[in-house]
Amino acid sequence: MNETQRKWDDRWREKTSTTKWQVDSWLQKVLPLLPRGRALDVACGPGRNALFLAEQQFRVMAIDISDEALGQLRHEAKARELSIDAQQVDLEINPVLPRGPFDLVLVLFYLHRQLLPLLRKAVRPGGVIVLRTFSSAGPFAGGPDNPDIVLRPGELLEVFADWEILLHEEGLEPSRKGGSVAGVVARRPECA
């Protein structure tokens, strides 16, 4: 077990709040834009969004570095009688995604730029990616200090310039941890 995995295992072991199961409000907002089918939840944590997608009839694969978080996800999925394929993957040491393609790729509050080309390829033609995380756009103080995990203004529009942008928001609201957020819902072209 490496230090990063230990850090996340400890974090999820200590977080006992029932709010950890509360689905992301932006995912709820964009749900009508999402094609049903096979979904990949990247950096899923204990699976609040994976559980929500499974309840919406998606076939969900969820990946995370933390065995502790995935154990909590498996336990909660069983309690809710949901089927979710939860796999431990360290994307920063071995940036390989599960075999796709996926109708939906979901990445919330995780940014590892080396993965962006792989995430694009994981979406089937006509499928959708939902990506939302910290951004330096917007007037909100605080947020992560590490520029490696914070989007630059307009970065998502650059990354998905050749895709159909269904929704893009940037710097309009603060994150719970301070700073602002940016998000995109983008559809991969059928011919790509």
MOHU-V886879 format. One record per residue. RES is the residue in one small letter. SS is DSSP state (A for helix, B for strand, O for the rest). PHI is phi in whole degrees, -180 to 180 (* if undefined). Layout:
res:RES ss:SS phi:PHI
res:RES ss:SS phi:PHI
This chain:
res:m ss:O phi:*
res:n ss:O phi:-90
res:e ss:A phi:-63
res:t ss:A phi:-65
res:q ss:A phi:-64
res:r ss:A phi:-61
res:k ss:A phi:-60
res:w ss:A phi:-72
res:d ss:A phi:-59
res:d ss:A phi:-63
res:r ss:A phi:-60
res:w ss:A phi:-74
res:r ss:A phi:-66
res:e ss:A phi:-82
res:k ss:O phi:-85
res:t ss:O phi:-109
res:s ss:O phi:-61
res:t ss:A phi:-70
res:t ss:A phi:-69
res:k ss:A phi:-65
res:w ss:A phi:-96
res:q ss:O phi:-73
res:v ss:O phi:-62
res:d ss:O phi:-63
res:s ss:A phi:-65
res:w ss:A phi:-70
res:l ss:A phi:-63
res:q ss:A phi:-61
res:k ss:A phi:-63
res:v ss:A phi:-91
res:l ss:A phi:-49
res:p ss:A phi:-63
res:l ss:A phi:-87
res:l ss:O phi:-97
res:p ss:O phi:-75
res:r ss:O phi:-76
res:g ss:O phi:142
res:r ss:B phi:-88
res:a ss:B phi:-123
res:l ss:B phi:-118
res:d ss:B phi:-104
res:v ss:B phi:-93
res:a ss:O phi:58
res:c ss:O phi:-75
res:g ss:O phi:59
res:p ss:O phi:-76
res:g ss:O phi:95
res:r ss:A phi:-57
res:n ss:A phi:-82
res:a ss:A phi:-62
res:l ss:A phi:-62
res:f ss:A phi:-59
res:l ss:A phi:-63
res:a ss:A phi:-63
res:e ss:A phi:-67
res:q ss:O phi:-92
res:q ss:O phi:77
res:f ss:O phi:-78
res:r ss:B phi:-91
res:v ss:B phi:-107
res:m ss:B phi:-113
res:a ss:B phi:-124
res:i ss:B phi:-127
res:d ss:B phi:-161
res:i ss:O phi:-77
res:s ss:O phi:-91
res:d ss:A phi:-63
res:e ss:A phi:-61
res:a ss:A phi:-62
res:l ss:A phi:-67
res:g ss:A phi:-63
res:q ss:A phi:-65
res:l ss:A phi:-62
res:r ss:A phi:-60
res:h ss:A phi:-63
res:e ss:A phi:-67
res:a ss:A phi:-62
res:k ss:A phi:-63
res:a ss:A phi:-62
res:r ss:O phi:-92
res:e ss:O phi:59
res:l ss:O phi:-114
res:s ss:O phi:-104
res:i ss:B phi:-134
res:d ss:B phi:-87
res:a ss:B phi:-106
res:q ss:B phi:-129
res:q ss:B phi:-84
res:v ss:O phi:-142
res:d ss:O phi:-100
res:l ss:O phi:-71
res:e ss:O phi:-89
res:i ss:O phi:-90
res:n ss:O phi:-132
res:p ss:O phi:-75
res:v ss:O phi:-128
res:l ss:O phi:-90
res:p ss:O phi:-59
res:r ss:O phi:-61
res:g ss:O phi:-104
res:p ss:O phi:-85
res:f ss:B phi:-119
res:d ss:B phi:-73
res:l ss:B phi:-140
res:v ss:B phi:-117
res:l ss:B phi:-116
res:v ss:B phi:-136
res:l ss:B phi:-119
res:f ss:O phi:58
res:y ss:O phi:-150
res:l ss:O phi:-138
res:h ss:O phi:-136
res:r ss:A phi:-56
res:q ss:A phi:-60
res:l ss:A phi:-81
res:l ss:A phi:-54
res:p ss:A phi:-63
res:l ss:A phi:-69
res:l ss:A phi:-64
res:r ss:A phi:-60
res:k ss:A phi:-68
res:a ss:A phi:-72
res:v ss:B phi:-86
res:r ss:B phi:-68
res:p ss:B phi:-54
res:g ss:B phi:89
res:g ss:B phi:-82
res:v ss:B phi:-131
res:i ss:B phi:-112
res:v ss:B phi:-119
res:l ss:B phi:-132
res:r ss:B phi:-148
res:t ss:B phi:-160
res:f ss:B phi:-64
res:s ss:B phi:-141
res:s ss:O phi:-89
res:a ss:O phi:-76
res:g ss:O phi:98
res:p ss:O phi:-92
res:f ss:O phi:-94
res:a ss:O phi:-76
res:g ss:B phi:87
res:g ss:O phi:94
res:p ss:O phi:-62
res:d ss:O phi:-84
res:n ss:O phi:-80
res:p ss:A phi:-65
res:d ss:A phi:-68
res:i ss:A phi:-115
res:v ss:O phi:-125
res:l ss:B phi:-70
res:r ss:O phi:-82
res:p ss:O phi:-55
res:g ss:O phi:79
res:e ss:A phi:-63
res:l ss:A phi:-64
res:l ss:A phi:-66
res:e ss:A phi:-68
res:v ss:A phi:-61
res:f ss:O phi:-113
res:a ss:O phi:-60
res:d ss:O phi:-96
res:w ss:O phi:-109
res:e ss:B phi:-81
res:i ss:B phi:-85
res:l ss:B phi:-86
res:l ss:B phi:-160
res:h ss:B phi:-141
res:e ss:B phi:-135
res:e ss:B phi:-152
res:g ss:B phi:67
res:l ss:B phi:-91
res:e ss:B phi:-149
res:p ss:B phi:-82
res:s ss:O phi:-79
res:r ss:O phi:-61
res:k ss:O phi:-96
res:g ss:B phi:93
res:g ss:O phi:73
res:s ss:B phi:-114
res:v ss:B phi:-128
res:a ss:B phi:-135
res:g ss:B phi:-149
res:v ss:B phi:-142
res:v ss:B phi:-119
res:a ss:B phi:-130
res:r ss:B phi:-103
res:r ss:O phi:-70
res:p ss:O phi:-59
res:e ss:O phi:-59
res:c ss:O phi:-91
res:a ss:O phi:-92
